[in-house]
Amino acid sequence: MAKPAVTDLDRQIGKRLKEIREQADVSAGTLANAIGSSQQQISRYENGENKLSASQLYLLAKCMNVPVSWFFLNCNPEQPIEQLIKEPSPHYLRHIIEEEIQTLQTFWPNLTQKQRTTLLRVLDSYMEKPTA
């Protein structure tokens, strides 16, 4: 069976994996051991040589304490994708908010006081009532 072709999206996800692993100061070998893989396989993911399966992505997200959606932040598909569902369900929106809160809780301790203050100001600006 032929190996599935790696796409630009796969390379973007691999880049995000490397980014978070290095920020956390975790070696590829340590990460590989934690998810039952090899250091070489982690390197292949990070270098965009191999696709990540959904189960591997889930394990990596759990291991690195980020939501799976974190790997897709700022990712752009190679071609437009038709949206079949126009309005997300309330349950889905609640899940997204919970993931975002988890992401914030993960990164908050690593922010400087200035970064925290700036982030809170940005969030506050979205809470203000618009003036008519």
C-alpha positions as CSV (number, residue, x, y, z in Angstrom):
1,M,0.0,0.0,0.0
2,A,1.4,3.4,-1.0
3,K,2.2,5.9,1.7
4,P,-0.3,8.8,1.7
5,A,1.2,12.0,0.3
6,V,2.1,14.6,2.8
7,T,0.3,17.9,2.3
8,D,1.1,21.5,3.3
9,L,-1.3,21.2,6.2
10,D,0.6,18.2,7.5
11,R,3.8,20.2,7.3
12,Q,2.1,23.1,9.2
13,I,1.0,20.7,11.9
14,G,4.5,19.2,12.2
15,K,5.9,22.7,12.5
16,R,3.4,23.5,15.4
17,L,4.5,20.2,17.1
18,K,8.1,21.2,16.9
19,E,7.3,24.7,18.2
20,I,5.5,23.5,21.3
21,R,8.0,20.7,22.0
22,E,10.9,23.2,21.9
23,Q,9.1,25.8,24.0
24,A,8.4,23.2,26.6
25,D,12.1,22.1,26.4
26,V,11.1,18.5,25.8
27,S,13.4,16.3,23.6
28,A,12.0,14.4,20.6
29,G,13.1,11.2,22.4
30,T,11.2,12.0,25.6
31,L,8.1,12.9,23.6
32,A,8.4,9.7,21.6
33,N,8.6,7.6,24.7
34,A,5.6,9.3,26.2
35,I,3.4,8.4,23.3
36,G,4.9,5.0,22.4
37,S,6.7,6.1,19.3
38,S,10.3,6.7,18.2
39,Q,12.4,9.8,18.1
40,Q,12.8,9.3,14.4
41,Q,9.1,9.3,13.9
42,I,8.6,12.5,15.9
43,S,11.3,14.1,13.7
44,R,9.5,12.9,10.5
45,Y,6.3,14.5,11.8
46,E,8.0,17.8,12.7
47,N,9.9,17.9,9.4
48,G,6.7,17.3,7.4
49,E,7.9,14.0,6.0
50,N,5.1,11.9,7.5
51,K,1.4,12.4,8.2
52,L,0.1,12.3,11.7
53,S,-2.8,10.0,12.4
54,A,-5.7,11.3,14.4
55,S,-4.8,9.0,17.3
56,Q,-1.2,10.2,17.3
57,L,-2.3,13.8,17.2
58,Y,-4.6,13.2,20.1
59,L,-1.8,11.5,22.1
60,L,0.6,14.4,21.3
61,A,-2.0,17.0,22.4
62,K,-2.6,15.2,25.7
63,C,1.1,14.7,26.3
64,M,1.8,18.4,25.6
65,N,-1.3,19.5,27.6
66,V,-2.9,21.5,24.7
67,P,-6.2,20.9,22.9
68,V,-6.0,19.2,19.5
69,S,-7.2,22.4,17.9
70,W,-4.0,24.1,19.0
71,F,-2.1,22.3,16.2
72,F,-4.4,23.9,13.7
73,L,-4.1,27.5,14.8
74,N,-3.1,29.7,11.8
75,C,-3.2,26.7,9.5
76,N,-4.4,27.3,6.0
77,P,-5.6,24.6,3.6
78,E,-4.1,24.4,0.2
79,Q,-7.4,24.8,-1.5
80,P,-10.8,26.2,-0.4
81,I,-13.0,23.9,1.5
82,E,-16.8,24.0,1.1
83,Q,-18.5,24.6,4.4
84,L,-21.4,22.2,4.6
85,I,-22.7,23.3,8.0
86,K,-23.1,27.1,8.2
87,E,-24.0,27.5,11.9
88,P,-22.1,25.6,14.5
89,S,-24.2,23.9,17.2
90,P,-24.3,25.4,20.7
91,H,-22.7,22.2,22.1
92,Y,-19.8,22.7,19.7
93,L,-19.4,26.3,20.6
94,R,-19.3,25.4,24.3
95,H,-16.5,22.9,23.5
96,I,-14.5,25.4,21.6
97,I,-14.7,27.9,24.5
98,E,-13.6,25.2,26.9
99,E,-10.6,24.4,24.7
100,E,-9.6,28.0,24.5
101,I,-9.8,28.3,28.2
102,Q,-7.6,25.3,28.6
103,T,-5.1,26.8,26.1
104,L,-5.0,30.0,28.1
105,Q,-4.5,28.2,31.3
106,T,-1.6,26.3,29.8
107,F,0.2,29.3,28.5
108,W,-0.7,31.9,31.2
109,P,2.0,30.9,33.7
110,N,4.7,31.4,30.9
111,L,3.5,35.0,30.1
112,T,5.3,38.0,31.5
113,Q,3.2,40.5,33.5
114,K,3.2,42.9,30.6
115,Q,1.9,40.1,28.3
116,R,-0.8,39.2,30.8
117,T,-1.9,42.9,31.1
118,T,-2.0,43.3,27.3
119,L,-4.0,40.1,26.8
120,L,-6.5,41.1,29.5
121,R,-6.9,44.5,27.8
122,V,-7.6,42.9,24.5
123,L,-10.2,40.6,26.1
124,D,-11.7,43.5,27.9
125,S,-12.1,45.4,24.7
126,Y,-14.3,42.6,23.3
127,M,-16.5,42.8,26.4
128,E,-17.2,46.5,26.1
129,K,-20.6,47.4,24.8
130,P,-20.4,49.1,21.4
131,T,-21.4,52.7,21.3
132,A,-24.1,53.7,18.8
